[in-house]
Amino acid sequence: AYQTKDIDLANKYVDIALEDTSTYKQALDMKIFFASQGLKNREDSLKFEKTLEELYVKNPESDVVFGQLTSLYQSLGQPERGTKMIEDRLAKDPNNYTALAMKAQTDMNAQKYDEAIAGFKKALSVKDDEPLVYAYMGFCINAKAAASQSVQDQKNLYAESLPYLEKCRQIDPDRQHANWAYPLLQCYYSLYGENDARTKELETLIK
Protein backbone atom coordinates (compact mmCIF):
# COMPACT_ATOMS: atom_id res chain seq x y z
CA ALA A 1 0.00 0.00 0.00
CA TYR A 2 2.81 2.40 0.81
CA GLN A 3 4.60 1.62 -2.45
CA THR A 4 1.44 2.48 -4.36
CA LYS A 5 1.28 5.75 -2.38
CA ASP A 6 -1.92 4.84 -0.55
CA ILE A 7 -0.75 6.16 2.81
CA ASP A 8 -4.15 5.89 4.49
CA LEU A 9 -4.41 2.22 3.59
CA ALA A 10 -0.79 1.63 4.63
CA ASN A 11 -1.51 3.15 8.03
CA LYS A 12 -4.65 1.05 8.36
CA TYR A 13 -2.68 -2.15 7.79
CA VAL A 14 0.19 -1.12 10.03
CA ASP A 15 -2.25 -0.30 12.86
CA ILE A 16 -3.63 -3.84 12.57
CA ALA A 17 -0.09 -5.23 12.61
CA LEU A 18 0.60 -3.27 15.81
CA GLU A 19 -2.01 -5.42 17.56
CA ASP A 20 -0.02 -8.59 16.84
CA THR A 21 2.93 -9.22 19.15
CA SER A 22 4.78 -11.13 16.42
CA THR A 23 4.79 -8.10 14.09
CA TYR A 24 4.66 -5.32 16.69
CA LYS A 25 8.26 -4.10 16.50
CA GLN A 26 8.40 -4.03 12.71
CA ALA A 27 4.98 -2.40 12.53
CA LEU A 28 6.00 0.30 15.03
CA ASP A 29 9.10 1.12 12.98
CA MET A 30 6.96 1.34 9.83
CA LYS A 31 4.37 3.53 11.57
CA ILE A 32 7.09 6.02 12.53
CA PHE A 33 8.62 5.85 9.07
CA PHE A 34 5.28 6.57 7.37
CA ALA A 35 4.63 9.52 9.68
CA SER A 36 8.09 10.98 9.11
CA GLN A 37 7.82 11.15 5.34
CA GLY A 38 7.20 14.40 3.49
CA LEU A 39 7.92 16.80 6.33
CA LYS A 40 8.16 20.07 4.42
CA ASN A 41 7.41 22.70 7.04
CA ARG A 42 6.88 23.28 10.75
CA GLU A 43 3.19 22.36 10.49
CA ASP A 44 4.16 18.94 9.13
CA SER A 45 6.70 18.52 11.92
CA LEU A 46 4.13 19.42 14.56
CA LYS A 47 1.77 16.84 13.09
CA PHE A 48 4.58 14.27 13.29
CA GLU A 49 5.18 15.36 16.88
CA LYS A 50 1.54 14.65 17.74
CA THR A 51 1.75 11.22 16.13
CA LEU A 52 4.86 10.35 18.12
CA GLU A 53 3.30 11.60 21.35
CA GLU A 54 0.28 9.38 20.77
CA LEU A 55 2.54 6.43 20.02
CA TYR A 56 4.55 7.11 23.17
CA VAL A 57 1.44 7.08 25.33
CA LYS A 58 0.58 3.67 23.89
CA ASN A 59 4.19 2.41 23.89
CA PRO A 60 5.93 4.04 26.88
CA GLU A 61 8.66 1.39 26.96
CA SER A 62 9.62 1.81 23.32
CA ASP A 63 13.15 3.16 22.94
CA VAL A 64 12.46 3.82 19.26
CA VAL A 65 9.55 6.17 19.93
CA PHE A 66 11.39 7.72 22.88
CA GLY A 67 14.47 8.47 20.78
CA GLN A 68 12.50 9.87 17.87
CA LEU A 69 10.35 12.10 20.08
CA THR A 70 13.22 13.53 22.14
CA SER A 71 15.14 14.28 18.93
CA LEU A 72 12.10 15.97 17.41
CA TYR A 73 11.64 18.15 20.50
CA GLN A 74 15.23 19.33 20.02
CA SER A 75 14.73 20.15 16.35
CA LEU A 76 11.47 22.00 17.08
CA GLY A 77 13.15 24.22 19.67
CA GLN A 78 11.60 22.47 22.67
CA PRO A 79 14.72 21.00 24.32
CA GLU A 80 13.28 21.24 27.82
CA ARG A 81 10.58 18.70 26.90
CA GLY A 82 13.17 16.27 25.60
CA THR A 83 15.35 16.83 28.65
CA LYS A 84 12.43 16.05 30.96
CA MET A 85 11.72 12.81 29.09
CA ILE A 86 15.38 11.79 29.31
CA GLU A 87 15.59 12.58 33.03
CA ASP A 88 12.42 10.62 33.75
CA ARG A 89 13.64 7.61 31.80
CA LEU A 90 17.05 7.59 33.48
CA ALA A 91 15.42 7.93 36.90
CA LYS A 92 13.46 4.80 36.09
CA ASP A 93 16.30 2.96 34.31
CA PRO A 94 19.79 4.49 34.89
CA ASN A 95 21.35 2.16 32.32
CA ASN A 96 18.89 2.77 29.51
CA TYR A 97 21.11 2.99 26.44
CA THR A 98 18.90 5.29 24.38
CA ALA A 99 18.40 7.74 27.24
CA LEU A 100 22.12 7.78 28.03
CA ALA A 101 23.00 8.43 24.39
CA MET A 102 20.34 11.12 24.03
CA LYS A 103 21.49 12.90 27.21
CA ALA A 104 25.08 12.83 25.97
CA GLN A 105 23.97 14.17 22.59
CA THR A 106 22.10 17.00 24.32
CA ASP A 107 25.24 17.87 26.27
CA MET A 108 27.28 17.76 23.05
CA ASN A 109 24.86 20.14 21.33
CA ALA A 110 25.24 22.50 24.29
CA GLN A 111 29.06 22.23 23.94
CA LYS A 112 29.33 20.59 27.36
CA TYR A 113 31.97 18.27 26.02
CA ASP A 114 33.22 16.74 29.28
CA GLU A 115 29.69 15.79 30.29
CA ALA A 116 28.96 14.49 26.79
CA ILE A 117 32.12 12.35 26.72
CA ALA A 118 31.27 10.83 30.10
CA GLY A 119 27.74 10.14 28.91
CA PHE A 120 28.80 8.52 25.65
CA LYS A 121 31.28 6.34 27.53
CA LYS A 122 28.52 5.14 29.82
CA ALA A 123 26.26 4.47 26.83
CA LEU A 124 29.02 2.45 25.16
CA SER A 125 29.42 0.39 28.34
CA VAL A 126 25.81 -0.70 27.84
CA LYS A 127 25.85 -1.15 24.05
CA ASP A 128 29.00 -0.92 21.98
CA ASP A 129 27.96 -1.37 18.35
CA GLU A 130 26.40 1.97 17.43
CA PRO A 131 28.70 3.87 15.03
CA LEU A 132 27.10 7.26 15.62
CA VAL A 133 28.03 7.18 19.32
CA TYR A 134 31.66 6.48 18.45
CA ALA A 135 31.58 9.34 15.92
CA TYR A 136 30.08 11.72 18.48
CA MET A 137 32.76 10.70 21.00
CA GLY A 138 35.44 11.55 18.47
CA PHE A 139 33.78 14.86 17.65
CA CYS A 140 33.60 15.89 21.31
CA ILE A 141 37.22 15.00 22.05
CA ASN A 142 38.40 16.71 18.86
CA ALA A 143 36.43 19.82 19.82
CA LYS A 144 38.31 19.92 23.12
CA ALA A 145 41.58 19.51 21.24
CA ALA A 146 40.75 22.37 18.88
CA ALA A 147 40.03 24.65 21.84
CA SER A 148 43.30 23.84 23.59
CA GLN A 149 46.23 26.22 23.40
CA SER A 150 48.74 23.48 24.19
CA VAL A 151 50.17 21.48 21.27
CA GLN A 152 50.91 18.54 23.56
CA ASP A 153 47.42 18.57 25.04
CA GLN A 154 46.02 18.62 21.52
CA LYS A 155 48.06 15.57 20.57
CA ASN A 156 47.00 13.76 23.74
CA LEU A 157 43.35 14.47 23.01
CA TYR A 158 43.61 13.40 19.36
CA ALA A 159 45.32 10.21 20.55
CA GLU A 160 42.37 9.65 22.91
CA SER A 161 39.87 10.29 20.11
CA LEU A 162 41.59 8.07 17.55
CA PRO A 163 40.43 4.60 18.73
CA TYR A 164 36.80 5.71 18.89
CA LEU A 165 36.87 7.02 15.33
CA GLU A 166 38.73 3.98 14.01
CA LYS A 167 36.15 1.77 15.71
CA CYS A 168 33.42 3.82 14.04
CA ARG A 169 35.11 3.28 10.69
CA GLN A 170 35.37 -0.45 11.36
CA ILE A 171 31.66 -0.74 12.17
CA ASP A 172 30.45 1.61 9.43
CA PRO A 173 33.10 1.62 6.68
CA ASP A 174 30.79 3.13 4.06
CA ARG A 175 29.69 5.98 6.37
CA GLN A 176 26.04 5.04 6.04
CA HIS A 177 25.23 5.98 9.64
CA ALA A 178 28.11 8.20 10.78
CA ASN A 179 30.49 10.48 8.90
CA TRP A 180 33.76 9.67 10.64
CA ALA A 181 36.08 10.79 7.82
CA TYR A 182 36.82 14.43 8.73
CA PRO A 183 37.33 13.97 12.51
CA LEU A 184 39.53 10.94 11.80
CA LEU A 185 41.53 13.04 9.34
CA GLN A 186 42.05 15.61 12.12
CA CYS A 187 43.52 12.87 14.29
CA TYR A 188 45.81 11.51 11.59
CA TYR A 189 46.99 14.97 10.58
CA SER A 190 47.84 15.94 14.15
CA LEU A 191 49.43 12.65 15.16
CA TYR A 192 51.17 11.52 11.97
CA GLY A 193 51.51 14.62 9.81
CA GLU A 194 50.22 15.69 6.43
CA ASN A 195 52.45 13.36 4.41
CA ASP A 196 51.51 10.15 6.20
CA ALA A 197 49.71 7.57 4.04
CA ARG A 198 46.79 7.44 6.45
CA THR A 199 46.34 11.19 6.23
CA LYS A 200 46.54 11.12 2.44
CA GLU A 201 43.94 8.34 2.26
CA LEU A 202 41.48 10.30 4.37
CA GLU A 203 42.01 13.43 2.31
CA THR A 204 41.05 11.41 -0.77
CA LEU A 205 37.86 10.17 0.92
CA ILE A 206 36.77 13.68 1.87
CA LYS A 207 37.38 15.29 -1.54
C-alpha positions in Angstrom: 0.0 0.0 0.0 2.8 2.4 0.8 4.6 1.6 -2.5 1.4 2.5 -4.4 1.3 5.7 -2.4 -1.9 4.8 -0.6 -0.8 6.2 2.8 -4.2 5.9 4.5 -4.4 2.2 3.6 -0.8 1.6 4.6 -1.5 3.1 8.0 -4.7 1.0 8.4 -2.7 -2.1 7.8 0.2 -1.1 10.0 -2.3 -0.3 12.9 -3.6 -3.8 12.6 -0.1 -5.2 12.6 0.6 -3.3 15.8 -2.0 -5.4 17.6 0.0 -8.6 16.8 2.9 -9.2 19.1 4.8 -11.1 16.4 4.8 -8.1 14.1 4.7 -5.3 16.7 8.3 -4.1 16.5 8.4 -4.0 12.7 5.0 -2.4 12.5 6.0 0.3 15.0 9.1 1.1 13.0 7.0 1.3 9.8 4.4 3.5 11.6 7.1 6.0 12.5 8.6 5.9 9.1 5.3 6.6 7.4 4.6 9.5 9.7 8.1 11.0 9.1 7.8 11.1 5.3 7.2 14.4 3.5 7.9 16.8 6.3 8.2 20.1 4.4 7.4 22.7 7.0 6.9 23.3 10.7 3.2 22.4 10.5 4.2 18.9 9.1 6.7 18.5 11.9 4.1 19.4 14.6 1.8 16.8 13.1 4.6 14.3 13.3 5.2 15.4 16.9 1.5 14.7 17.7 1.7 11.2 16.1 4.9 10.4 18.1 3.3 11.6 21.4 0.3 9.4 20.8 2.5 6.4 20.0 4.6 7.1 23.2 1.4 7.1 25.3 0.6 3.7 23.9 4.2 2.4 23.9 5.9 4.0 26.9 8.7 1.4 27.0 9.6 1.8 23.3 13.1 3.2 22.9 12.5 3.8 19.3 9.5 6.2 19.9 11.4 7.7 22.9 14.5 8.5 20.8 12.5 9.9 17.9 10.4 12.1 20.1 13.2 13.5 22.1 15.1 14.3 18.9 12.1 16.0 17.4 11.6 18.1 20.5 15.2 19.3 20.0 14.7 20.2 16.3 11.5 22.0 17.1 13.1 24.2 19.7 11.6 22.5 22.7 14.7 21.0 24.3 13.3 21.2 27.8 10.6 18.7 26.9 13.2 16.3 25.6 15.3 16.8 28.7 12.4 16.0 31.0 11.7 12.8 29.1 15.4 11.8 29.3 15.6 12.6 33.0 12.4 10.6 33.7 13.6 7.6 31.8 17.1 7.6 33.5 15.4 7.9 36.9 13.5 4.8 36.1 16.3 3.0 34.3 19.8 4.5 34.9 21.3 2.2 32.3 18.9 2.8 29.5 21.1 3.0 26.4 18.9 5.3 24.4 18.4 7.7 27.2 22.1 7.8 28.0 23.0 8.4 24.4 20.3 11.1 24.0 21.5 12.9 27.2 25.1 12.8 26.0 24.0 14.2 22.6 22.1 17.0 24.3 25.2 17.9 26.3 27.3 17.8 23.1 24.9 20.1 21.3 25.2 22.5 24.3 29.1 22.2 23.9 29.3 20.6 27.4 32.0 18.3 26.0 33.2 16.7 29.3 29.7 15.8 30.3 29.0 14.5 26.8 32.1 12.3 26.7 31.3 10.8 30.1 27.7 10.1 28.9 28.8 8.5 25.7 31.3 6.3 27.5 28.5 5.1 29.8 26.3 4.5 26.8 29.0 2.4 25.2 29.4 0.4 28.3 25.8 -0.7 27.8 25.8 -1.2 24.1 29.0 -0.9 22.0 28.0 -1.4 18.4 26.4 2.0 17.4 28.7 3.9 15.0 27.1 7.3 15.6 28.0 7.2 19.3 31.7 6.5 18.4 31.6 9.3 15.9 30.1 11.7 18.5 32.8 10.7 21.0 35.4 11.5 18.5 33.8 14.9 17.6 33.6 15.9 21.3 37.2 15.0 22.1 38.4 16.7 18.9 36.4 19.8 19.8 38.3 19.9 23.1 41.6 19.5 21.2 40.8 22.4 18.9 40.0 24.7 21.8 43.3 23.8 23.6 46.2 26.2 23.4 48.7 23.5 24.2 50.2 21.5 21.3 50.9 18.5 23.6 47.4 18.6 25.0 46.0 18.6 21.5 48.1 15.6 20.6 47.0 13.8 23.7 43.3 14.5 23.0 43.6 13.4 19.4 45.3 10.2 20.5 42.4 9.7 22.9 39.9 10.3 20.1 41.6 8.1 17.5 40.4 4.6 18.7 36.8 5.7 18.9 36.9 7.0 15.3 38.7 4.0 14.0 36.2 1.8 15.7 33.4 3.8 14.0 35.1 3.3 10.7 35.4 -0.5 11.4 31.7 -0.7 12.2 30.5 1.6 9.4 33.1 1.6 6.7 30.8 3.1 4.1 29.7 6.0 6.4 26.0 5.0 6.0 25.2 6.0 9.6 28.1 8.2 10.8 30.5 10.5 8.9 33.8 9.7 10.6 36.1 10.8 7.8 36.8 14.4 8.7 37.3 14.0 12.5 39.5 10.9 11.8 41.5 13.0 9.3 42.0 15.6 12.1 43.5 12.9 14.3 45.8 11.5 11.6 47.0 15.0 10.6 47.8 15.9 14.1 49.4 12.6 15.2 51.2 11.5 12.0 51.5 14.6 9.8 50.2 15.7 6.4 52.5 13.4 4.4 51.5 10.2 6.2 49.7 7.6 4.0 46.8 7.4 6.5 46.3 11.2 6.2 46.5 11.1 2.4 43.9 8.3 2.3 41.5 10.3 4.4 42.0 13.4 2.3 41.0 11.4 -0.8 37.9 10.2 0.9 36.8 13.7 1.9 37.4 15.3 -1.5 
